[in-house]
Structures are given as structure tokens and as C-alpha cells.
């Protein structure tokens, strides 16, 4: 049934061509189109996937693909489309350099299309194994004037290997890695890595499947050369020759996209396999005298695991063994008995895939001696080696330190490293932006009176309010540490947003106080000298600076200027916004200071 339907399509040339624009990311110009094919609209073979599936099942792939190329080329010439044509070709057809391929070149020239405008886009439907033959075929087509593109990088069977072997002029990144890239740091890193490889290999990257402005701007900032997707233009029989106005406006706007941030403390990111020490185990048949001799020969050895045919049974501690043998008659009584006698028969045992965080939790809940004895690491129940409690605690501590640099564990907002990275990107772009240093007033005495748990709640509230009143796609919010935050505004209405922040904070902070303290407008606490002092309710101070192109050159200079503005804001009683309006070329410092929200 489907075979007859396919033969009818071939005989009647019942295929139609659609074209989807490919744009230059920096300028917004359309540089070419990908030619796509569709079967009859009322046919089960309308979708190209179904069309080629039936063609392969009936050994008609070459015939179908040859007709597809002809239909696309004819329509491209008929529409007189500008730029390049990306023409889909399967690797298996590329390898068959029969007369039809010569005819294709003649056909292109008869239609008046310069071969240099045609990009052979390799679409991989099944694995490619003969790379030497592929290189030879690609060289053959390059000599005829064609360029090469690899489709769906990251999705196909061997696309990365093909890239390495063929050195194409273009690579297309599969839409899976593009869609949602503005919210996914893993996708961001994948595309960034591909972009770095492309720059080193003189390859141009095309991002497929762009469906949102936020994705487009992140990709532009990563330096991706070209883009394609529904946000830029859908496949159409008569495609647009210019981008939608809103896309052109977005690409022309100064500024940088806000990159997604990785979580500060990635659960299950690192496993205990990293802590593995290869420690020679002893069998349960070994007696205590023999184990004691091992300890004497190796003064630094503290623990010996007991393992029976790969299965861990327990741990023998150096100090337990020496303590037993130091007692009268113990060695004479137990020296020739199995070493199992003195071992800890309930050691901590964990598979190598156990995360550091999970084992740390187990260690904290377990008896204290396990921290000293360490833990046995297994692979599917078989003994691999040992890990020490000291190494575990050191690694967890280092991870926490590193995590805090990337994301504050209390608010999960970006920490100092991503804050500085975003400032550097803003400075490099030459765009105008505003830096707002946010600090809580009277926070320490609040902690002393109401407790650290409530203090943490106030910090979390502050982070939530800042996030609520900023544009997630244009404004970057970071948590420097403690009760200090920083906002990097690209929103032109940043000042209105700041006032909204102050007003909401003034309302919401009241919920953290007793009725009496709210009515008094403060509370009594001791200062550092032990004197009773009246403190006002916590307020929020915002110190802001405006950054023009080439006014500052490093994030250090920005931090210093913002910190100075914050100091000025804190001199104003209550919730306040201070804007430093100085211009570096002038010797004067006109400023504005406002009290808002109480």
C-alpha cells in the first residue's frame, strides 16, 4: 500500500519544497535558507520522516532523495531567494558518486545557481563507519564548489567524529541543546564548548530550534554565528526575506543576556570513588599474630580491611589490636585465632557511586568511631578499597567553599564568582547599566534579639523581594554574602523597580517583629559594650551607580564605587535609595538621596 503510494509520488513528482531562514546573529541579516521537503498534504507520507522511512524499506532512498533535491533547487531558483541554500543529503547518498551526482551539478548550473551558494547538509539517519570514504567524497564535492555542513550536532550517531574527520564549514547544534538554554547551565556549557571548538577549527556554528527571544540573546552572547528556528521564521513555501521587526529590535538592543547559573551545591555531582585508596585487605583465615606483624612493618597503616573472596567483612584498627596485645596473656590466648576476633564487624560500607553528600550524612548519623576508621568502598558489593573520614570531611568542606563562591546556600542566588563574571561581560559589551548594592540596616542586633533562624528568614525574604521586582532576562541578582546583595540592572526603569523593592520590604519586614516592637518602631538590645540601645526596625539601603561605556574597566572598580554608594545610602534613616550621579570628567559629585517606604 505505502510502496504504491511512494511510487505514485515519485512518478508524479508530488513533493513540495519549504524554506526556513538562517540568520546572522549579530546583524540579524538572513544569510540563507534550509530547503525542506513535504509529501502531499493528505498523505501518510507528508512528513519527511515517514517518507524516507518507507523509501528505505523499499530500497528507494536514492530515488526519493534525488527528487527532493531537484524540487528544492527548482523552487529556490523560482523564488529567486538570496544567500545560500542548505541542501539536505544523507551520508549514504553522498558516498555513491554515480552519474546522478554529476547531473545534480549540471542541474544546479542550468537553474542559474552558483554551486558556491549551495551547502551540502549531511543529515545522519544511520551510523557512518567508513570515514576514509566520507573524507574522499567530501573532497570530491568541495572541488565542485560545494561547502559542507553537519546537521544535528550532539544528536546523531557519530556527529562529533564526523566533525573531526570532515572539517565542515558549518555545524548545526541539535535543538535539544538550544531550547531552554537560558534556564539550563548544562546546555549553556555544551554550546559554549562547541563554540570554542568551532573557533579553533574555523567552523561556523548554526543553532537550530530557536523558539524564544531569551534563547536567541544567550546564543548571540556566546558568539554563535548563525541561528535558525520558529522564533526567526517558520518553514514556508514562500519564506520571508527579512526578519520579524521584534527580532531585529531585540538583536539590535545593547546589553547582554543573563546566563543561567548552576546550583551552588550540586547533589550527587561527585561520588566517593574520588576518595578511593587502594588498601591491601587480609582474609579471615589470617590470624591475629600475622595482622599484628603487618602493623609493625607498616607504622603508618591505621586500618586493615578483612575481605573474604571479594566480600568485605570488617575493619581491624591498629590501636584496637595494639591495645588488646598490650594486656597480659592476650597475645598468648588470641594470637593464633582468626583476625575476625578483633575486627569491627559493622563497618561503614558504601558503593563507589554513592555521592559525597549522602555518605557525609550517613557518617554524621553513625557512631563517632567510624569517622576515624573510615569506610569501605565497593563496586556492586565487591571490595575496591578504603576511604578516610578525614578525606571525606576535607572534600565536603572544599565543595561548600567552592559552592558558596558560585551560589549562596541560603538564597541559592549567584555568589561572587558569577557576579564578577556578569560585570565583566557587561563592561566588555560597552552597554550602559546600573549597579545597585543592597544592604540591611540594624540586622546584627535583630539577630541577637530574635535569633539566627529568623535572621536567615529575613535574608531569604530580601532575596525573594529583589527577584520579584527584577526582569529575570535583563537584570542579574547576586548574593555577596551575609545581608549584602547586588543587582546589575539593564532595565531602563531600574529606579521604579528599586522603589517597589523598598516599599515591599517596608511592608513585609513588619511580620518578623512582635506587636510591641512594631508599635514602638524598634526594640532594645545591647551594643558591643553591653549598653542598652534602642534599635529601629530593619531597613533596606540601596546604593546605586550608573555605568557608562569605558567609565570603568574591571569588576573591582565597580565593586569599590558601589560599596561607596551603599555607605552613603546607609547614612539615610530608614529604607533608602542613594544614586551617585557623578561624572568622572567633572570634579564635582552631584548626588540624589531618597528615603522610601518608611
C-alpha positions as CSV (number, residue, x, y, z in Angstrom):
1,X,0.0,0.0,0.0
2,X,2.6,2.5,1.1
3,X,5.0,1.3,-1.6
4,X,2.5,2.1,-4.3
5,X,1.8,5.4,-2.7
6,X,5.5,6.2,-2.8
7,X,5.9,5.1,-6.4
8,X,3.0,7.4,-7.3
9,X,4.7,10.3,-5.6
10,X,7.9,9.6,-7.5
11,X,6.1,9.3,-10.8
12,X,4.1,12.4,-10.4
13,X,6.8,14.4,-8.6
14,X,4.3,15.1,-5.9
15,X,6.7,16.7,-3.5
16,X,6.8,20.4,-2.4
17,X,9.6,22.5,-1.0
18,X,9.6,24.7,2.1
19,X,12.4,27.1,3.2
20,X,13.4,28.2,6.6
21,X,15.6,31.3,7.1
22,X,19.0,31.1,8.7
23,X,20.2,34.4,10.2
24,X,23.4,36.1,11.1
25,X,23.2,36.5,14.9
26,X,25.0,39.9,15.3
27,X,23.4,41.7,12.4
28,X,20.0,39.9,12.0
29,X,20.6,39.5,8.3
30,X,19.2,36.4,6.5
31,X,22.2,34.6,5.1
32,X,20.4,31.7,3.5
33,X,17.7,29.1,3.8
34,X,17.4,25.4,4.6
35,X,15.5,23.6,1.9
36,X,12.9,21.2,3.4
37,X,10.6,18.7,1.7
38,X,7.0,17.7,2.3
39,X,4.9,14.9,0.7
40,X,1.2,15.5,-0.4
41,X,-0.7,17.2,2.5
42,X,-3.4,14.5,2.6
43,X,-0.9,11.6,2.5
44,X,0.6,9.5,5.3
45,X,3.9,10.3,3.6
46,X,3.5,14.0,4.1
47,X,6.2,14.2,6.9
48,X,9.7,13.7,5.6
49,X,10.5,11.2,8.4
50,X,7.7,8.9,7.1
51,X,8.6,9.5,3.5
52,X,12.2,8.4,4.0
53,X,11.3,5.5,6.3
54,X,9.1,4.0,3.6
55,X,11.8,4.8,0.9
56,X,14.5,2.9,2.9
57,X,12.1,-0.1,3.5
58,X,11.6,-0.3,-0.3
59,X,15.2,0.4,-1.4
60,X,14.2,3.7,-3.0
61,X,16.2,6.1,-0.8
62,X,18.4,7.3,-3.7
63,X,15.4,8.0,-6.0
64,X,13.5,9.9,-3.3
65,X,16.5,11.9,-2.3
66,X,17.3,12.8,-5.8
67,X,13.8,14.0,-6.5
68,X,13.8,16.0,-3.2
69,X,17.0,17.8,-4.3
70,X,15.5,18.7,-7.7
71,X,12.3,20.0,-6.2
72,X,14.1,22.1,-3.6
73,X,16.6,23.5,-6.2
74,X,13.8,24.4,-8.7
75,X,11.7,26.2,-6.1
76,X,14.8,28.0,-4.7
77,X,15.6,29.3,-8.2
78,X,12.0,30.2,-8.9
79,X,11.6,32.3,-5.8
80,X,15.0,34.0,-6.5
81,X,15.9,33.7,-2.9
82,X,19.1,35.5,-1.8
83,X,22.0,33.9,0.0
84,X,22.9,30.3,0.5
85,X,20.8,27.1,0.1
86,X,21.4,24.4,2.7
87,X,20.5,21.2,0.8
88,X,19.9,18.0,2.9
89,X,21.9,15.0,1.7
90,X,22.3,11.7,3.6
91,X,25.9,10.4,4.0
92,X,25.0,7.1,2.2
93,X,23.9,9.0,-0.8
94,X,26.9,11.3,-0.7
95,X,29.2,8.2,-0.9
96,X,27.5,7.0,-4.1
97,X,29.2,9.3,-6.6
98,X,27.3,7.9,-9.7
99,X,26.1,9.8,-12.7
100,X,23.2,11.3,-10.8
101,X,25.5,13.5,-8.7
102,X,27.1,14.8,-11.9
103,X,23.6,15.5,-13.1
104,X,22.9,17.4,-9.9
105,X,25.8,19.7,-10.5
106,X,24.7,20.2,-14.1
107,X,21.1,20.8,-12.9
108,X,22.2,23.5,-10.4
109,X,24.1,25.3,-13.1
110,X,21.2,25.1,-15.6
111,X,19.0,26.7,-13.0
112,X,21.5,29.5,-12.7
113,X,22.6,28.7,-9.2
114,X,26.3,29.1,-8.4
115,X,27.5,25.9,-6.7
116,X,29.3,28.1,-4.1
117,X,25.9,29.1,-2.8
118,X,24.9,25.5,-2.1
119,X,25.8,23.9,1.2
120,X,25.5,20.1,1.4
121,X,24.0,19.5,4.8
122,X,24.7,15.9,5.9
123,X,21.7,14.5,7.7
124,X,22.5,11.4,9.6
125,X,19.8,8.7,9.7
126,X,22.0,5.8,10.4
127,X,25.6,5.2,11.6
128,X,28.6,6.2,9.4
129,X,31.5,3.9,9.7
130,X,33.6,4.4,6.5
131,X,35.2,7.7,7.4
132,X,38.0,7.5,4.9
133,X,35.5,7.1,2.1
134,X,33.5,10.0,3.6
135,X,36.6,12.2,3.5
136,X,37.2,11.3,-0.1
137,X,33.6,12.0,-1.1
138,X,33.6,15.4,0.7
139,X,36.8,16.4,-1.1
140,X,35.2,15.4,-4.4
141,X,32.2,17.8,-3.7
142,X,34.4,20.6,-2.5
143,X,36.3,20.6,-5.7
144,X,33.0,21.2,-7.5
145,X,32.4,24.3,-5.3
146,X,30.1,23.0,-2.6
147,X,30.6,23.6,1.1
148,X,29.7,21.1,3.8
149,X,27.5,21.3,6.9
150,X,26.8,18.7,9.6
151,X,23.3,18.6,10.9
152,X,22.1,17.9,14.5
153,X,25.4,18.0,16.2
154,X,25.1,16.2,19.6
155,X,22.1,14.1,18.4
156,X,23.4,11.8,15.7
157,X,25.2,8.5,15.9
158,X,28.6,9.9,15.2
159,X,28.4,13.6,14.5
160,X,31.4,14.6,16.7
161,X,33.5,12.0,14.8
162,X,32.2,13.3,11.5
163,X,33.2,16.9,12.5
164,X,36.7,15.8,13.3
165,X,37.1,13.7,10.1
166,X,35.4,16.1,7.6
167,X,36.2,19.5,9.0
168,X,33.0,21.0,7.6
169,X,32.5,24.7,7.1
170,X,29.3,24.6,9.2
171,X,28.0,22.6,12.1
172,X,24.3,22.7,13.3
173,X,23.7,22.2,17.0
174,X,20.7,20.0,17.7
175,X,17.7,21.8,19.0
176,X,17.7,19.8,22.3
177,X,20.7,21.8,23.4
178,X,19.2,25.1,22.2
179,X,15.7,25.1,23.6
180,X,15.7,26.3,27.2
181,X,19.4,27.2,27.2
182,X,18.6,30.4,29.0
183,X,17.5,28.3,32.0
184,X,19.9,25.3,31.8
185,X,23.6,25.8,32.7
186,X,24.4,22.3,31.3
187,X,23.1,23.2,27.9
188,X,24.9,26.5,28.1
189,X,28.2,24.8,28.8
190,X,27.6,22.3,26.0
191,X,27.1,25.1,23.4
192,X,29.9,27.1,24.9
193,X,32.3,24.1,24.4
194,X,31.1,23.5,20.9
195,X,31.6,27.2,20.1
196,X,35.2,27.1,21.5
197,X,36.0,24.0,19.3
198,X,34.4,25.7,16.3
199,X,36.6,28.8,16.7
200,X,39.7,26.7,16.8
201,X,38.7,24.7,13.8
202,X,37.5,27.6,11.6
203,X,33.9,26.2,11.6
204,X,30.8,28.3,11.8
205,X,28.1,27.3,14.2
206,X,24.3,27.3,13.5
207,X,22.0,27.0,16.4
208,X,18.8,25.1,15.4
209,X,15.4,25.2,17.1
210,X,15.4,28.8,18.5
211,X,11.9,29.4,19.8
212,X,12.3,32.3,22.2
213,X,14.0,35.7,22.3
214,X,15.7,34.7,25.6
215,X,17.3,31.7,23.8
216,X,18.4,33.9,20.9
217,X,20.1,36.5,23.1
218,X,22.0,33.9,25.1
219,X,23.3,32.3,21.9
220,X,24.2,35.7,20.4
221,X,26.3,36.5,23.6
222,X,28.0,33.1,23.4
223,X,29.3,34.1,19.9
224,X,27.3,31.6,17.9
225,X,27.4,32.9,14.3
226,X,24.0,31.8,12.9
227,X,20.6,30.8,14.1
228,X,17.5,29.0,12.8
229,X,14.1,28.3,14.4
230,X,10.4,29.2,14.7
231,X,11.2,32.5,16.6
232,X,13.1,33.7,13.5
233,X,10.9,32.2,10.8
234,X,8.9,29.0,10.2
235,X,9.4,26.8,7.1
236,X,7.3,28.3,4.3
237,X,6.7,27.7,0.6
238,X,7.3,31.5,0.1
239,X,9.5,32.5,3.0
240,X,10.0,36.0,4.3
241,X,13.1,37.8,3.0
242,X,13.5,39.8,6.3
243,X,13.2,39.0,9.9
244,X,10.2,40.0,12.1
245,X,10.6,43.5,13.4
246,X,10.6,42.5,17.1
247,X,13.6,40.1,16.4
248,X,15.6,42.8,14.6
249,X,14.9,45.2,17.5
250,X,16.0,42.6,20.1
251,X,19.2,41.8,18.3
252,X,20.0,45.5,17.8
253,X,19.5,46.3,21.5
254,X,22.6,46.8,23.5
255,X,23.2,44.7,26.6
256,X,24.0,41.1,27.5
257,X,21.7,38.2,28.3
258,X,21.6,36.8,31.8
259,X,23.1,33.4,31.8
260,X,21.6,30.6,33.8
261,X,23.5,29.8,36.9
262,X,24.5,26.4,38.2
263,X,23.3,25.3,41.6
264,X,26.0,26.0,44.2
265,X,25.9,22.6,45.8
266,X,25.2,20.0,43.1
267,X,23.7,17.0,44.8
268,X,25.3,13.7,43.7
269,X,27.7,15.6,41.5
270,X,30.8,13.9,43.0
271,X,31.0,10.3,44.2
272,X,33.1,8.7,46.9
273,X,35.1,7.0,44.2
274,X,37.2,10.2,44.2
275,X,38.4,9.3,47.7
276,X,39.4,5.7,46.9
277,X,42.7,4.4,48.5
278,X,43.9,1.0,47.4
279,X,44.4,-0.7,50.8
280,X,45.6,-4.4,50.8
281,X,43.0,-6.5,52.5
282,X,43.5,-9.7,54.6
283,X,41.4,-12.8,54.5
284,X,39.5,-14.0,57.6
285,X,41.8,-17.1,57.7
286,X,44.7,-14.9,58.7
287,X,45.4,-15.0,62.5
288,X,45.9,-12.0,64.8
289,X,49.7,-12.5,65.1
290,X,50.1,-12.1,61.3
291,X,47.9,-9.0,61.3
292,X,50.0,-7.6,64.2
293,X,53.2,-8.2,62.2
294,X,51.7,-6.2,59.3
295,X,51.0,-3.3,61.6
296,X,54.6,-3.5,62.9
297,X,56.1,-3.5,59.4
298,X,53.9,-0.5,58.3
299,X,53.9,2.2,61.0
300,X,51.6,4.5,59.0
301,X,49.0,1.8,58.4
302,X,46.0,2.5,60.7
303,X,43.3,0.2,59.3
304,X,43.3,-3.2,57.7
305,X,40.1,-4.4,55.9
306,X,39.1,-8.1,56.2
307,X,37.7,-9.4,53.0
308,X,36.5,-12.9,52.1
309,X,36.7,-13.7,48.3
310,X,35.9,-10.1,47.5
311,X,33.2,-9.6,50.1
312,X,34.1,-7.1,52.8
313,X,33.6,-8.4,56.4
314,X,35.0,-5.7,58.7
315,X,37.9,-3.5,59.7
316,X,40.8,-4.0,62.1
317,X,42.0,-0.9,63.8
318,X,45.8,-0.6,64.6
319,X,45.1,0.9,68.0
320,X,42.5,-1.7,69.0
321,X,44.9,-4.5,68.0
322,X,47.8,-3.0,69.9
323,X,45.6,-2.3,72.9
324,X,44.5,-5.9,73.1
325,X,48.0,-7.3,72.7
326,X,49.3,-4.9,75.4
327,X,47.2,-6.7,78.0
328,X,48.6,-9.7,80.0
329,X,48.3,-13.1,78.2
330,X,46.1,-11.6,75.4
331,X,48.6,-12.4,72.6
332,X,49.2,-16.0,74.0
333,X,45.4,-16.5,74.2
334,X,44.3,-14.9,70.9
335,X,47.4,-14.6,68.7
336,X,46.7,-17.7,66.7
337,X,42.9,-17.2,66.4
338,X,41.2,-15.6,63.3
339,X,41.7,-11.9,62.9
340,X,37.9,-11.6,62.8
341,X,38.0,-11.7,66.6
342,X,39.3,-8.1,66.9
343,X,37.7,-6.6,63.8
344,X,34.8,-4.2,63.7
345,X,32.1,-6.4,62.2
346,X,29.8,-3.5,61.4
347,X,31.9,-1.1,59.3
348,X,30.5,1.6,57.0
349,X,30.3,0.2,53.5
350,X,29.3,2.2,50.5
351,X,29.2,1.7,46.8
352,X,31.6,3.7,44.7
353,X,28.6,5.6,43.1
354,X,27.5,7.0,46.5
355,X,27.7,10.8,46.5
356,X,29.9,12.6,48.9
357,X,26.9,14.3,50.4
358,X,25.0,11.1,51.0
359,X,27.9,9.4,52.7
360,X,28.6,12.5,54.8
361,X,25.0,12.4,56.1
362,X,25.5,8.7,56.9
363,X,28.8,9.4,58.7
364,X,27.3,12.1,60.8
365,X,24.4,9.9,61.9
366,X,26.7,6.9,62.7
367,X,28.9,6.2,65.8
368,X,31.9,8.5,66.2
369,X,34.5,5.8,65.7
370,X,33.5,5.4,62.0
371,X,34.9,8.9,61.4
372,X,38.3,7.6,62.5
373,X,38.1,4.1,61.0
374,X,36.9,5.4,57.6
375,X,34.7,3.4,55.2
376,X,34.9,0.5,52.8
377,X,34.3,1.3,49.1
378,X,32.7,-1.4,47.0
379,X,31.7,-2.0,43.4
380,X,28.4,-3.9,43.3
381,X,29.3,-5.4,46.6
382,X,32.9,-6.3,45.8
383,X,35.7,-4.8,47.7
384,X,37.6,-2.0,46.0
385,X,39.4,-0.1,48.7
386,X,39.1,2.4,51.6
387,X,38.2,6.0,52.2
388,X,39.1,8.0,55.2
389,X,36.8,10.3,57.3
390,X,39.4,13.0,57.1
391,X,39.4,13.0,53.3
392,X,35.6,13.0,53.2
393,X,35.3,16.0,55.5
394,X,38.0,17.9,53.7
395,X,36.3,17.3,50.3
396,X,32.9,18.3,51.6
397,X,34.3,21.4,53.2
398,X,36.1,22.4,49.9
399,X,32.9,21.7,48.0
400,X,31.0,24.0,50.3
401,X,33.6,26.8,49.9
402,X,33.5,26.4,46.1
403,X,29.7,26.3,46.1
404,X,29.4,29.5,48.2
405,X,31.5,31.3,45.5
406,X,29.0,30.3,42.8
407,X,25.7,30.3,44.7
408,X,24.8,31.4,48.2
409,X,23.5,28.2,50.0
410,X,20.8,30.3,51.9
411,X,19.2,32.1,49.0
412,X,20.6,30.0,46.1
413,X,21.3,33.3,44.3
414,X,24.6,33.6,42.4
415,X,27.6,34.2,44.5
416,X,30.8,36.3,44.0
417,X,32.2,34.5,41.0
418,X,29.2,34.7,38.7
419,X,28.6,38.3,39.9
420,X,32.1,39.3,38.8
421,X,31.7,37.3,35.5
422,X,28.5,39.1,34.7
423,X,30.0,42.5,35.4
424,X,32.9,41.7,33.1
425,X,30.5,40.7,30.3
426,X,28.6,44.0,30.8
427,X,31.8,46.0,30.7
428,X,33.1,44.2,27.6
429,X,29.8,44.8,25.8
430,X,30.1,48.5,26.3
431,X,26.4,48.7,27.3
432,X,25.0,51.1,29.9
433,X,23.9,49.5,33.1
434,X,23.2,50.3,36.8
435,X,24.8,48.6,39.8
436,X,22.8,48.5,43.0
437,X,24.4,47.4,46.2
438,X,21.8,46.3,48.7
439,X,22.4,46.1,52.5
440,X,20.2,45.6,55.5
441,X,20.4,48.1,58.4
442,X,20.3,47.0,62.0
443,X,20.5,43.4,61.0
444,X,23.0,42.2,63.6
445,X,21.0,43.4,66.7
446,X,17.9,41.8,65.2
447,X,19.8,38.5,65.1
448,X,20.9,39.0,68.7
449,X,17.3,39.6,69.9
450,X,15.2,37.3,67.6
451,X,17.7,34.6,66.8
452,X,19.7,33.4,63.8
453,X,16.8,31.3,62.4
454,X,14.7,34.5,62.0
455,X,17.7,36.3,60.7
456,X,18.0,33.7,57.9
457,X,14.3,34.1,57.1
458,X,14.9,37.9,56.7
459,X,17.8,37.3,54.3
460,X,15.7,34.9,52.3
461,X,12.8,37.4,52.2
462,X,15.2,40.0,50.9
463,X,16.4,37.8,48.1
464,X,12.8,36.9,47.1
465,X,11.8,40.6,47.0
466,X,14.7,41.6,44.9
467,X,14.0,38.7,42.5
468,X,10.3,39.6,42.3
469,X,10.9,43.2,41.1
470,X,13.7,42.5,38.6
471,X,13.5,41.4,35.0
472,X,14.9,37.8,35.0
473,X,16.1,38.2,31.4
474,X,17.8,41.6,31.8
475,X,18.7,42.1,35.5
476,X,21.2,40.0,37.4
477,X,20.7,39.5,41.2
478,X,23.6,38.2,43.2
479,X,24.1,37.4,46.9
480,X,27.5,38.6,48.0
481,X,27.2,37.1,51.5
482,X,25.5,37.8,54.8
483,X,23.0,40.5,54.3
484,X,24.7,42.1,51.3
485,X,23.2,41.7,47.8
486,X,24.0,43.2,44.4
487,X,21.7,43.9,41.4
488,X,23.1,44.6,37.9
489,X,20.3,46.4,36.1
490,X,19.9,46.7,32.4
491,X,16.2,47.6,32.7
492,X,15.8,51.3,32.0
493,X,13.1,51.6,34.6
494,X,15.5,50.4,37.3
495,X,14.7,53.3,39.6
496,X,11.0,52.4,39.6
497,X,11.9,48.8,40.4
498,X,14.1,50.0,43.3
499,X,11.2,52.0,44.9
500,X,8.9,49.0,44.5
501,X,11.6,46.8,46.3
502,X,11.8,49.3,49.2
503,X,8.1,49.6,49.6
504,X,7.5,45.9,49.7
505,X,10.4,45.4,52.1
506,X,9.0,48.0,54.4
507,X,5.6,46.2,54.5
508,X,6.9,42.6,54.7
509,X,9.6,43.2,57.4
510,X,6.9,44.1,59.9
511,X,5.8,40.4,60.1
512,X,9.1,39.5,61.7
513,X,8.5,41.6,64.9
514,X,6.3,41.4,67.9
515,X,3.3,43.7,68.1
516,X,5.0,45.8,70.8
517,X,8.2,46.3,68.7
518,X,6.1,47.2,65.7
519,X,4.2,49.9,67.6
520,X,7.5,51.3,69.1
521,X,9.2,51.2,65.7
522,X,12.1,49.3,67.2
523,X,13.4,47.4,70.2
524,X,16.0,47.4,73.0
525,X,19.3,45.4,72.6
526,X,22.8,45.6,74.0
527,X,25.6,47.0,71.9
528,X,29.1,45.6,71.9
529,X,30.0,47.5,75.1
530,X,27.0,46.0,76.9
531,X,24.9,49.2,76.9
532,X,21.2,49.1,76.4
533,X,20.5,50.7,73.0
534,X,17.2,51.3,71.1
535,X,17.4,50.0,67.5
536,X,15.0,50.9,64.7
537,X,13.3,48.2,62.7
538,X,15.4,46.6,60.0
539,X,15.5,48.8,56.8
540,X,17.0,48.3,53.4
541,X,19.6,50.6,51.9
542,X,20.3,50.7,48.2
543,X,23.4,52.4,46.9
544,X,23.3,52.8,43.1
545,X,25.8,53.8,40.4
546,X,25.3,54.3,36.7
547,X,28.0,52.7,34.5
548,X,28.6,54.1,31.0
549,X,30.9,52.6,28.4
550,X,34.6,53.0,29.2
551,X,33.8,54.6,32.5
552,X,35.1,51.5,34.5
553,X,37.3,48.7,33.3
554,X,37.2,46.0,36.0
555,X,34.7,44.5,38.4
556,X,37.0,45.6,41.2
557,X,36.4,49.3,40.3
558,X,32.7,48.6,40.1
559,X,32.6,47.0,43.5
560,X,34.5,49.9,45.1
561,X,32.2,52.5,43.6
562,X,29.1,50.6,44.5
563,X,30.3,50.0,48.1
564,X,30.8,53.7,48.5
565,X,27.3,54.4,47.2
566,X,26.0,51.9,49.7
567,X,27.7,53.7,52.6
568,X,26.0,56.9,51.6
569,X,22.6,55.1,51.5
570,X,23.1,53.8,55.0
571,X,23.6,57.3,56.3
572,X,19.9,58.0,55.4
573,X,17.5,56.8,58.1
574,X,15.0,54.1,57.0
575,X,14.5,52.4,53.7
576,X,16.5,54.5,51.2
577,X,17.9,54.7,47.7
578,X,21.1,56.7,47.0
579,X,22.2,57.3,43.5
580,X,25.7,58.6,42.8
581,X,25.3,60.8,39.7
582,X,28.9,61.9,39.4
583,X,30.7,62.1,36.1
584,X,34.3,61.2,36.0
585,X,35.2,64.0,33.7
586,X,33.8,66.6,36.2
587,X,35.4,67.3,39.5
588,X,32.0,67.6,41.2
589,X,29.8,65.0,42.8
590,X,26.1,65.8,42.5
591,X,24.1,63.1,44.1
592,X,20.5,62.2,44.9
593,X,19.3,60.6,48.0
594,X,15.8,59.4,48.8
595,X,14.0,57.9,51.7
596,X,11.3,55.4,50.7
597,X,8.8,53.1,52.3
598,X,9.1,54.2,55.9
